[in-house]
Amino acid sequence: MSVAESFQSSTALCRGETVPETMMAAVYRGNSHVAVESIATPAIQPGEMLVRVESCGVCHTDLKKIQYNLLPPPRIFGHETAGIVAAVGDGVSKFAPGDRVVAFHHIPCGGCFYCARRLYAQCPTYKKVGITAGFEPAGGGFAQYVRVMDWVVARGMERIPPDVSFDQACWVEPVNTCLKAVKRLHLQPSDVVAVLGQGPIGLIFTMLVHRTGATVLATDTIAFRRALSARFGAVALDPRGSDFEAESRSRTEGRGVDAVIVATNAPGLVNDALRISRPGAEILLFAQTSAAERIEISGADICVCERTLLGSYSADVDLQAESARLVFSGELPLEELVSDRISLPEIERGIAIALHPTERSLKVIVHPQESAV
């Protein structure tokens, strides 16, 4: 949806456009199957909001849950959500119908053991999903409306500037997750960093690491993605080629890279990270989100070589404003990562594109208000 069209939609809601009793939603029904159905529009409680979803990015975390049936059905997935406030509950004063917003589905309590240590993703409140389109809360962005619960309304919303499209705005959450991971590495301009995988998330990592001044070695088996990463400032390499390890050595006086970000979950990548990194390097796992995944490595590569193996998961509430600024300002060329825009009835096609990318496939964005074409 263009900025002009989104302005017209938000103006209509300001005039008091009626919220329908039913809506369309892509409901996960188990057995790796998603069906587009008509369901009741969610009702809101005091302190909550109803948001009309205009754009929702397709994230591989949700795709894993669908593909491998990781959570019991029925659920409505989708969490990279941008839209328009359609209604507010009693006690909500910060927002009004017509406001254009990004909503985070995980927000911590701010007062527990883990929050005190800034391990927000381990907070019990954070683990509760705060946005639903119906059924067990699961994000809900693959639906026309979502109910945003009170603790998310209080701390998990960012306003979208009038000149920013919803397709651009829905990047705020994924950029936040990558920014959190990059900050965990405390990179220096003299560092050489390998980013393994140049899908949409890997390309965001390439952009963010390049902004630190560090040298980025980006790997992917797809030539189009390597070309994009080179345009975003990386030395682009095919991991199947002999220059993969050689480049990591030649740029570091033979030591190996200072840090590795594993931005995809292909088998063997963690061992690749160990092979190209120097003693004392940091190896950050970002895409290894399934409990069913197993990694076998040499203990000596960690212990004797004093490497640090660390993880980073989900968003950081303290980085919401910074991630929103990076997206809204256009500092990151995120529009170049969108390859497909689909309507809600086309959700199965969108999932297939994301799971089985072609040469030029990258980010898929769902427009729940649009009919199939």
N, C-alpha and C positions, 0 to 999 in steps of 0.2 A: 504494500500500500504506500502510495506517495505521501509526502508531507501534506500536500493540499487536501488529499482525500481524508487523511487522519484528522486534520483540523475540522473538516465538515462533520466527521463522525463525533468528535468530542463536543462540537457545538450543538449537535442534535441531542446529546445526553444532557447538556446544560439546560436545554429547553424542557427537559423532563420526558424524554422518549420512554415509552413503556418497556419494561423488561419482560420478555416472554415467559410463560409458565414452563415451557419445555425448550430444549436446545439439542443441538447435535454434538455428539462426543465420540471419540475413538476409544472404545472400551476394550481393555485386555481381558480376554475370556479364558486364558489358559491355553496349553498346547501350542505356544508361540503364535497365537492368533489374536488379531485385533479387529474388532467389528465396529463400524460406524453406526450408531444407534441414536434414537431420540430418547432422551431421559429428562427428568425434572431439572429445571434450573435450580441450583443450590440456594437455599434460604440462608440468610445471615442472622447473626445474633448481635447483641450490643457489643460495641467495640470492634466489629468486623466490617469488611467491605466486600462488595461484589464488583469484580473487574471483568469487563468485556475484553476477551483476548483478541488482539489484532495480529500479533506475530508470536510464534514460539519456535525456537530452534530445536532441531532433532539432535539429541546428545547420545553418545555411545553408551553412557551409563544406563540410560533408559532402554536402549536397544538390547543390552546384555540381559536386563531383567525380563524382556519379552522373549528374546531368542532362547535363553536357557531356563526360562520359567523359574526365576529365582524367588519370586514372591507370589503368594496365593492370589488368584483372581476373585472377584473382578476389581480392576483398578483402572484409573485414567492417568497415564503418564504425561510427561512434558513439563519441564521446569524452567526453561529459558524464556520467560514470559514477559511480554510487553503489551500494554493495552490501555483501556480507558475506564476510569471509575464509573460504574453504572449506578451504584447505590451505596450508601453508608449507613451503618447501624447507629443506634443511640450512643452518644458519648464520643463519637468521632468528630473532631474539629479540625484536624490537620489536612483533611482531604474533602473534596466535594465532587459530586457527579460532573463529569466532563474533564477532570484532571487526567493527564496522560502520565502513566507510571510504569516503572519496572518493579517487579515484586520478587523478592528472594524467598525461596520455600523453606530454608533452614535458617533459624535465628537462635542464638544461645540465650540462656537466662541471664548471664552477666554476673552471677553471684556464687556459683558452685566451685568445687575443687578444681575442675578443669578450666573453667573460665578464668580463675585467678592466675592460671599458668598459660593463658592464651591458647589453650588446646580446645578451641571452641567446637570443633567437629566431634569431640568426645563428650560434650555436655549432654545430659539426658534430655533437656528441652530441645537442644539443637537436633537431636536424632528424631524428634517428633516432627513430621512434615506439617508445615503450617499453612498449606494451600491445597484445596481440593475442588474437584468438579463434581464429586459424588463418590460414594463407596469409601473404602479405606483411603485416607489421604495419600496421594502419590505425586503431587505437583499439579496435575490437572490441565496443563496448558494445551493438550490436544483436545480441547473442547471450546465451545463458544463463550462460556462464562466460568469464572472460578470464584470460590469463596476464600477470602484471605482472613485468617484468624487473627485474634486481637494482638498477640505478641509480635506478629509479623507487621501488622498495621503500625504498631508503636515504633519498631526499630528496623524494619526490613524493606522499606519502600524508598525509591528514588524517583523524583520528578523528571520527566523527559522534556527538554527544551522544545519550544515550538518549531524550531527549524530542523529537528532530528526525526528521521523516519522510525517507525516501529521496527522495521527490519534491522536497522542499525542499533536501536536501543536494546534489542533482545540479546545482544552480545555482552551486556554488562556482567551477568552472572558468570559465564565461562571465562571472561577476561579476569574477573576477580580470583577465580580458582588458580589460574596460571600465575597471576601476580603474587599471590600468597606463596606459591612454590618457589618462584624466583627469589623472593625476599628471604626465604629460608636458607638459600645458598650463600648470601652475603657476597655476591660477586664483586670482583675488582676489575678495572679496565684492562689490567695486564693478563687476565685469565683467558684461557681457551676452553670453550664449553661445547660439548657435543650434544645435539638434540636429535634423538633417534625417533624417526617418524615425523612426516610432514603433512599429516592430515590437518584439519582445521585447528585442532589444539596444538599440534606441533608447530604450525606456522605462527600461532599466537606466541608460543614460547620463543620462536626465532625473533619475532619483532621485539619482545620485551627484553630478551638477553642482549640483543643488539643495542638497545637503548642504554644499557649499562656501560657500554664502551668495550665489553669483552668481545673476543673473536668467537664467532659461531661456526661450528662445523655441523651442517644439517644433512641428515641422511634420509633417503626414501627410494623405493624401487620404481616409483612412477616419475617419468621425466618431467611432466607438467608441474608436479609439486616441487621438484628440484629447481625448476626454472623460477617458480614463485619465490622460493626461499632465497635464491640468489638475488632476486630483485629486492628482497627485504633485508639484504645485508649479509647473508651467510655465504660461506664456502660450501657449495652443494655437492654432495657425494652420493654415489650409488653404493649401498652397503655390500653389494655382491662383488664389487671390483677390488682389485689389489691396492688401489690408492686410498682405501678407507683407513686402514691402520697406518699406512705410510704417511698420510697427511697429518694424522694426530701426532706422530713422532716428529715430523719435520718442522712443525710449527711450535714445538715445545723443547727443542734441543735434545730430542730423544726420550724425554721423560714420559710422555703421554698427557692427555688432557687433564685439566684441573677439576672439571665437574662434568657429569653426564646426566641429562634429563631423559628418562625413558618414557616417551610420550605415546607409545603404542604398546600393545601386548603380544606381539608376535613371539613365538618360541625362540629361545636362545639369545634374546636381546640383553638380558642382564649379564650373561657371560661375555657378550660383545663389549658391554660397558666396562667390565673388569679388564678385558684385554687391551682396550685403547686408553685406559686411564692410568695415571701415575700413582705411586705410593702416596697415601695421605689424601687422595681425591675423594670427592663426595659424589655418590650415585643416588639420584633421586628417582623413586618409583612414583609415577603419576597415574598410569593407566591400568595398574594391576588391582582392580577393584572387586574382583570376584573371589569369594572364599574357596571356590573350586580350583583356582589356579595354583599351581605349585612351581617353585623355583628351586633348582638344585645348583649350588655353587660350591667352590672350594673355600673351606673355612680359613685357610691360610691367606687367600686373597684379601680377606677382610682383616684378620687378626695380625698376621705377620707384616702385611703391607700397610696396616693402619688406615685402611679406607673406612669411610663412613657410609653406611647404607641407610637411607632415610626415606620416609614417605611423606606425601602431602595430599590431603583429601579435602575436597569441597571448598566452600567460600569462607572468607574471614570478614566478620561484621565491621572490623576496624578499617577495612580497605574498601568499603562500599563507595564512599565518596570519591576516592582516588580512581577506582576502576570506572565509575560513571564518568568522571572527567576525561579519562583517556578515550573512552568510547565516544562520548558526545562531542568532544573537541575535534574528532577526526584525526588525531595524532597517529592512530593505528589504522592502516588501510584495510579495514575489515570487510568493506564492501566487495573487495576482490576475492574474498573467500566464499561468497554465496554463489553456488552453482545451480541450485534448483529451488523454486518457490512453488508450493503445491497447495491445493485446497484440502479441507478436511476429508472429503470423500476419496481423495487420492492418497490417503495415509499409507496404505500398504505399498504403493509404488515408491513413496518417499522412504519408507523403511528399507525397501529392497535396494534403493540407490545408495543409502548410507552404509548398509551392510556389505554391499558388493560394488564398490566404486569402480567406475570406468576411468579412462585416462584423465578426464577433465572434471570428475565429480569431486565436490568438496562439501560445503555446508548445505544442508537442506533446511528450509524454513517453511513452517506450516502457517497458512492464513485461514484460521477457522471461520471467519465471516464470509469467505468466498465460496461460491458454488463450483463444482467440478467443471472443467472446460473440455 
